[in-house]
Amino acid sequence: MVGATSEREAGFTEGLTPFGQRQLQAGVEALLPAASQWPPMERWWGFRPCTPDEGPLLGGSAIPGLWLAAGHHRNGVLLAAITAELLAACLSNAGCTAEQQELLGAFRWDRFGA
């Protein structure tokens, strides 16, 4: 398995871009020159929701009762477990600790406001 690319310029265009495909192929061939002779392999892609500062949106939203856990960009798979643990703790009857509240504060949805 080879990956991955991240191209802001692609916007919401579906599929791998030609540039991204060439970039991945060049990386594989640099590590394993014989790969240049292999037939094309299966490819897949997905959107990476991202905020302007590339930090996630975590915690309560402007809508009462709606909590956010989104916008992890390329780190979603890495941060899924800790995000779930943090939000579960804060949504439980025990509530957030001061440390958890401080952490959520750094990732508030309204941090981009004027």
C-alpha positions in Angstrom: 0.0 0.0 0.0 1.3 3.4 -0.9 0.0 6.8 0.1 -0.9 9.5 0.7 -1.4 12.8 -1.0 -2.9 16.1 0.2 -3.8 18.7 -2.4 -5.7 21.7 -1.2 -5.9 23.0 -4.8 -8.0 19.9 -5.8 -10.9 21.3 -3.8 -13.9 19.0 -4.0 -12.9 17.4 -7.3 -13.5 13.6 -7.0 -10.7 11.1 -7.6 -7.0 11.1 -7.5 -5.4 14.0 -9.5 -2.8 13.2 -12.2 -0.2 15.1 -10.1 -1.0 13.0 -7.0 -0.8 9.8 -9.0 2.6 10.8 -10.4 3.9 11.8 -7.0 3.0 8.5 -5.5 4.4 6.5 -8.4 7.7 8.5 -8.3 7.9 7.7 -4.6 7.4 4.0 -5.1 9.9 3.9 -7.9 12.5 5.7 -5.9 12.3 3.1 -3.2 11.8 0.1 -5.5 12.9 0.7 -9.1 11.4 -2.6 -10.3 7.9 -1.1 -9.5 8.2 1.1 -12.7 7.4 -2.1 -14.6 4.4 -3.2 -12.6 0.9 -2.7 -14.0 -1.3 0.0 -12.4 -2.8 -1.2 -9.1 -6.1 -0.5 -7.4 -6.5 3.1 -6.3 -8.8 4.7 -3.8 -9.2 8.2 -2.4 -11.3 10.2 0.0 -11.9 13.8 1.1 -10.1 15.0 4.2 -12.2 17.5 5.9 -10.0 20.3 7.1 -10.3 23.6 9.0 -8.2 26.7 8.1 -5.7 25.9 10.9 -5.8 22.1 10.2 -7.0 21.5 13.7 -10.2 19.6 14.4 -13.6 21.0 15.5 -14.3 19.5 19.0 -16.9 20.0 21.6 -20.2 21.8 21.8 -21.6 23.7 18.9 -23.9 26.7 18.4 -26.8 24.2 18.4 -27.7 23.1 21.9 -27.0 19.4 22.3 -25.0 19.1 19.1 -21.3 18.2 19.7 -18.7 18.2 17.0 -15.8 15.8 16.3 -14.8 16.7 12.8 -12.2 18.3 10.6 -9.2 16.1 11.6 -7.8 16.4 8.1 -5.1 13.8 7.4 -4.9 12.8 11.1 -8.4 11.5 11.5 -7.4 7.8 11.7 -4.7 8.7 14.2 -6.9 10.9 16.4 -10.2 8.9 16.3 -9.6 7.0 19.6 -8.5 10.0 21.7 -11.2 12.2 20.3 -13.8 9.5 21.1 -12.4 9.1 24.7 -12.4 12.9 25.3 -15.9 13.5 24.0 -17.3 10.5 25.8 -15.8 11.7 29.1 -17.3 15.2 28.6 -20.7 13.9 27.5 -20.9 11.5 30.5 -22.6 12.4 33.7 -19.2 13.1 35.3 -18.5 15.9 32.8 -15.2 17.3 31.6 -12.3 17.9 33.9 -10.6 21.3 33.8 -7.8 19.9 31.7 -10.3 18.4 29.2 -12.3 21.7 29.0 -9.0 23.6 28.3 -8.2 21.1 25.5 -11.7 21.4 24.0 -11.4 25.2 24.2 -8.4 25.1 21.8 -10.6 23.4 19.2 -13.9 25.3 19.5 -16.0 25.8 16.4 -16.0 29.5 16.8 -12.3 30.1 17.0 -12.3 31.4 13.4 -14.7 34.2 14.2 -14.0 37.8 13.6 
